[in-house]
Amino acid sequence: MSEYELSLLRQRGIVARDSKAQRGEYRFMLPTGFCWNELGKIEIDPDEHVAGVVRHVFTLVP
């Protein structure tokens, strides 16, 4: 592929990402211990062990 074609693909990808973000449909990698639910909201991982560790970490932060 030429540099021009690569540039066009990158621009189209950025426009697509921004469009999804404006519609509220953009999902991205979350930190360990968090996940997306069925409604598209961020929540603590349903795994009880993981959730317990995340809650413990938040109790340690002053």
C-alpha positions in Angstrom: 0.0 0.0 0.0 1.1 3.5 -0.7 1.6 6.1 2.0 -1.5 7.9 0.6 -3.7 4.8 1.0 -2.5 4.2 4.6 -3.2 7.9 5.4 -6.7 7.5 4.0 -7.4 4.4 6.0 -6.2 6.0 9.2 -8.4 9.1 8.6 -11.4 6.9 8.0 -10.7 5.0 11.2 -10.5 8.2 13.2 -13.7 9.5 11.7 -15.5 6.2 12.5 -14.2 6.2 16.1 -15.3 9.8 16.6 -18.7 9.2 15.1 -19.3 6.2 17.5 -18.2 8.4 20.4 -20.7 11.1 19.5 -23.5 8.5 19.4 -22.4 7.1 22.7 -21.5 3.7 21.2 -17.7 3.8 21.5 -16.3 1.1 23.8 -12.7 0.9 24.9 -10.5 -1.4 27.0 -11.3 -0.9 30.7 -8.9 -1.4 33.5 -8.7 -4.7 35.2 -11.7 -5.3 37.5 -14.2 -3.4 35.4 -16.4 -4.5 32.5 -19.2 -3.3 30.3 -22.7 -4.4 31.2 -25.6 -5.2 28.7 -26.8 -1.6 28.9 -23.4 -0.2 27.9 -22.5 1.0 31.4 -19.2 0.5 33.2 -19.5 -1.7 36.3 -17.2 -3.7 38.6 -16.5 -7.2 37.3 -19.2 -9.6 38.4 -16.6 -12.2 39.4 -16.8 -12.0 43.2 -13.0 -12.5 43.8 -12.1 -9.7 41.3 -14.8 -7.4 42.7 -13.5 -8.0 46.3 -10.0 -7.1 45.3 -11.1 -3.9 43.5 -13.2 -2.9 46.6 -10.2 -3.6 48.8 -8.0 -1.4 46.7 -10.4 1.5 47.0 -10.5 1.1 50.8 -6.7 1.5 50.9 -6.7 4.8 49.0 -6.8 7.7 51.4 
